Amino acid sequence: MTLNRMMAGFISAWTLILTACGGGGLEGGDYSSNAPASPEPTYYGKPTDMDAAQSVTVTLPAKFLYRGLSFTPGSSTNGLTSVVSAANAIPIAFAEFHIYDSSGTRIQQGETNTNGIASFMIPKTTGTYTFKVFSRAYNDYLKVSVLADIYSNTPHYAEKSFTITAGDITAGTKDLTSAPVYAEANESISSRVEGGAFNIMYDILLANEYIRRNIGKNNGGTPSTDTNVWWVADKVTVFWKAGFNPYSYFGSNSPLSFYSPGDRKLYILGGVNGDVKSSDTDHFDDSVILHEYGHFLEDVYGNSGSPGGSHTGNFVIDARLAWSEGWANYFQAAVLSGADAAFNNADENRAPTDPRYHYYVDTYGYRASGNTAGVSISFNLWQDGTAASYDNTASDLAGTGTFREVSVSRALYKATRKDDTQYEATKYGGGVSFTNIWKTFAGEDTSGHKKGTPLTSSLVNTTTYPVPSVGLFNYLLSVNIGGATAKWDAILSEEKQTKTTKDYAYYLGSTTCSDVTFTVGAPEIKMSSRDPVTRSNQQVNNDFYLLYHSGGSGTLSLEYTSSTVGPSSEPLNLDLVLYKKDYVYFEDAYWKAGYSSEYVAKQSRQTASQATESVSLNGLSAGFYIVNVKIDAYEKAEYKLKSTATYRLKKDGVVICGTER
């Protein structure tokens, strides 16, 4: 998840629940400690040159241990299990390491290779030395620092002492291949559980390698300064510590992993109050780690328009939030499926035989005597949306998938599986390549387009497409793949999605159209029992349009008529709200309670059904705004909302209509 934007004017009175990710950032003053932060230590990854004749070359492998995942769909024994054996430890690749002499002086440094091997020269001096490998890398393969806390900003490490003897000096080499250094995953052996830090680092490496391979920028595994043939993500900083809840930095006791947009910082849950046995932890939850890294990629390489805030996978939510969370859920499955395929020399777009890779999986605790453990969240991305047990789309209206997080995830995952792979009878993958997904997401290809010069047909083209959603993504993706694919279209239909922005942020750029009709309203409901307010149905009760205001004067008006349908229904009362582009939706519960929102530029909310709502555009700066035509459904029962309302929008008396840009 990502942290939400603070809602100025009423946040102190109405606390928003954060159950998963979104957008916005927090300032340094939000931290709960007054301790001054130290800068992250200088990175030393370049070896000191030494005369081979005067040196001993040491070879030492570095590996990390982790807790395995037992996962069979529907099983009651799912969850983290025991620490893997040393034979199954994973190499710590491309990581910074240091060598210290007996006095604690650093005498050499370097980076491990792709197999986690550290090879280094030290002077021909007998004695005991200490090898430390750190949870950070800054090189052509990976740029990440996994740090223990926001105050000391120091990386985690695994260490091993070794001795240089007279015989080693004579030989000029010392081979420690049979005695690797291990980052531990068992808190009984090491309370730091440093294997967790290296697992986080490893997942981020998997993501980088997946993107490199699948956008044609792997160059046969050889780094290059030519950005058309080699790719590595910008640096990300991760804060994690065993037994620690990073949300406590922000004054909350709720256990949480999240990403802070704009800061390029991930916060991964290490447990609660020192407990890593039964509490929720995420350092071995690959889905969670990669989900949060997906938000980093969205922030740095895509268009992160999410407002943050509460969300669950089976609730109709803000379309920008649904897109952001849906992307992150999809990305973790794509990376894990790709890594599994690459390990088995298989097609990375296949549907893996192990169903675990079709799922998003979040665990708590680990299975051992006396522990509470299991899976808190799991949902399948490789299934028919109309038959799904979670976030089912069967009874949804057309377009609802634009507002459903898990529907977005499923559609993306199914679209990128091979078109001869089958998830239900007569239902197949869409055969869309990740190359085209990345083109649409980041505007990047192998012909000179990248962050600074993105493709116009991408979310990064914010001059034309300032507000992201899955409808916009699908529209741009169809441009990049050169038209329709029958199997992808079938997936979108099943998930109640389209290749248009008509369901969200339709551009008001035409003057010829038919009037628009709300056929029925929906009662406002709470997202969960802990939700402090009822929420408007973002699809049924709301139409959202994108408007460019050139500045100066003007009037925006809403004209409508409403008709009752049933004997107890009431005419629908429509409101007109003009939001700033990067808005947070202002629920009626807040408005009715007398609160205001900094995100509302102008609004017209007559208390009873009127023929017209109107706002002045005078004084508004030039730029994009979101026009929200909404049904006032606050505290109204369903039978009262069984009415219709037909409306048109006008600017300075001229009808304005939605169109695709």
ABEGO torsion letter per residue (X at the ends): XBBBBBBBGAAAABBBBBABBBBEBBBAAABABABBBBBBBBBBABBBBBBAAABBBBBBBBBBBBBBBBBBBGBAABEBBBBBBAAABBBBBGBBBBBBBAAGBBABBEBBBAAGBBBBBBBBBBEBBBBBBBBBBBBAABBBBBBABAAAGBBBBBBBBBBBBAAAAAAGBBBAAABBBBBBABAAABAAGAAAAAAAAAAAAAAAAAAAAAAGAAGGGBBBABAAABBBBBBBBBBBBBGBBAAAAAGBABBBBBBBBGAGBBBBBAEBGGBAAABBBAAABAAAAAAAAAAAAAAAABBBABAEEBBBAABBBBAAAAAAAAAAAAAAAAAAAAAAAAAAGBBAABBBABAAAABBBBBBEBBBBGBBBEBABBBBABBBAAABABGBAAABBBGAAAABAAAAAAAAAAAABBAABBABBGBBBAGBBAAAAAAAAAGBBAAGBBAABBBABBAABAAABABBBAAAAAAAAAAAAGEBBAAAAAAAAAAGBBBBAAABGBBBABABBBBBBBABBBBBBBABAABABBBBBAAAABBBBBBBBAEEBEBBBBBBBBBBABAABBBBBBBBBBBBABBBBBBAAAAAAGBBBAABABBBBBABBBABBBBBABGBBBEBBBBBBBBBABGBBAAAABBBBBBBBBBGGBBBBBBBX
